[in-house]
Amino acid sequence: MNVSSPKKIILNKHGAPFIGYLTAPTEGEIPFPIRRVFWTYFTPERITRGRHAHKKTSIVLVAATGKITVATETREGVKKTFVLDKPNVGLLIPPMVWHIQRYSHTAIQVALASHPYNEKEYIRDYKIFKAYGNHKKR
């Protein structure tokens, strides 16, 4: 996977309004082998989550229900805001992208990650994120 900026991805959707829908992401839709799955729910609307970047992990976020607003920033300073409110639309967040999420109270966020959980893989300080790797450019 050679993506450096976050982007929305459309996931398959099968069904119809009178029977309901099913989305089952395929290997081609998720651009990495899935090594971890987790979800968040009942997050109070006044709370922000995320506030970190990953050194190596890519992640796809999906609003299975409700609405999630995701603010992202690349190390180059490119800022974008994405709204996730359809269960067949994901947001691909590559490594080294700072991200912050806000949720509607009814939101259930499903996250698909390229690596298992490892606390050492997180950058949780924004100043460290912005400075990360700068010593290599000199």
C-alpha positions in Angstrom: 0.0 0.0 0.0 1.4 3.3 -1.0 -1.1 5.9 0.2 0.1 9.0 2.1 -3.2 10.9 2.5 -6.5 9.8 4.0 -9.3 9.0 1.6 -12.8 7.7 1.6 -13.3 4.2 0.1 -16.6 2.7 -1.0 -17.3 -0.8 0.3 -19.6 -3.3 -1.4 -23.3 -3.1 -0.5 -25.7 -5.9 -1.2 -29.5 -5.9 -0.7 -32.4 -3.6 -1.1 -34.6 -1.2 1.0 -37.3 -3.9 1.5 -34.9 -6.6 2.8 -31.9 -4.6 4.3 -28.3 -4.5 3.3 -25.1 -6.3 3.9 -21.5 -5.0 3.5 -18.6 -7.5 3.6 -15.3 -5.7 2.7 -13.2 -7.7 0.3 -9.4 -8.0 0.1 -9.4 -5.6 -2.8 -11.5 -2.9 -1.0 -9.3 -2.9 2.1 -5.8 -2.3 0.9 -4.0 -4.3 3.6 -4.4 -7.6 5.4 -6.7 -7.0 8.5 -4.8 -7.8 11.7 -7.1 -6.2 14.2 -10.7 -5.2 14.4 -12.3 -3.1 17.2 -15.3 -0.8 17.6 -16.3 2.1 19.8 -19.8 3.0 20.9 -21.9 5.1 23.3 -19.2 7.9 23.1 -20.6 11.1 24.5 -20.9 13.8 21.9 -18.7 16.2 23.9 -15.8 13.8 23.8 -13.1 13.6 21.1 -11.2 10.4 20.5 -8.2 9.5 18.5 -5.8 12.4 19.0 -2.9 10.3 17.7 -1.0 8.9 14.7 0.4 5.5 14.0 4.0 4.9 12.9 3.3 1.9 10.7 -0.4 1.0 11.0 -3.0 1.8 8.4 -6.6 1.9 9.5 -10.1 2.0 7.9 -12.8 3.6 10.0 -16.5 2.9 9.2 -19.6 4.4 10.9 -21.7 1.3 11.2 -24.4 3.5 12.5 -24.7 7.2 13.4 -22.2 9.9 12.3 -18.5 10.3 12.8 -16.6 13.4 11.9 -12.9 12.8 11.4 -10.3 15.6 11.3 -7.0 14.5 9.8 -3.6 16.1 9.3 -0.6 14.8 7.3 2.9 15.6 8.5 3.1 18.1 5.6 0.3 20.0 7.3 -2.5 19.1 4.9 -5.7 19.2 6.9 -9.0 17.5 5.9 -12.3 16.8 7.6 -14.4 13.7 6.6 -17.9 12.9 7.6 -18.8 9.2 7.9 -22.5 8.4 8.0 -23.0 5.5 5.6 -22.1 1.9 6.7 -20.6 1.1 3.3 -18.2 4.0 3.2 -14.9 3.8 5.0 -12.1 6.3 5.7 -8.6 4.9 5.0 -6.0 6.5 7.3 -2.5 5.6 6.3 0.5 5.7 8.8 1.7 9.0 10.0 -1.6 10.9 9.8 -2.9 12.6 12.9 -6.6 12.0 13.4 -9.3 13.1 15.8 -12.9 11.8 15.9 -16.2 13.2 17.2 -19.2 10.9 17.3 -23.0 11.3 17.4 -24.2 9.4 20.5 -25.7 6.7 18.3 -22.4 6.2 16.4 -20.8 2.8 16.3 -17.3 3.0 14.8 -15.8 -0.2 13.3 -12.0 0.0 12.8 -10.0 -2.4 10.7 -6.2 -2.2 11.3 -3.2 -3.5 9.4 -1.3 -4.3 12.6 -2.0 -5.8 16.0 -2.2 -3.4 18.9 1.2 -2.1 20.1 1.3 1.0 22.4 4.9 1.8 21.1 3.4 2.2 17.6 1.3 5.2 18.6 2.4 8.9 18.6 0.1 10.6 21.1 1.8 13.9 21.4 1.1 16.3 18.5 4.4 18.2 18.8 6.3 14.8 18.5 4.1 13.9 15.5 5.0 17.2 13.8 8.7 16.7 14.5 8.9 13.0 13.9 11.6 12.1 11.4 12.8 15.7 10.9 16.3 14.7 12.0 16.5 12.4 9.0 16.0 15.2 6.5 19.1 17.2 7.6 
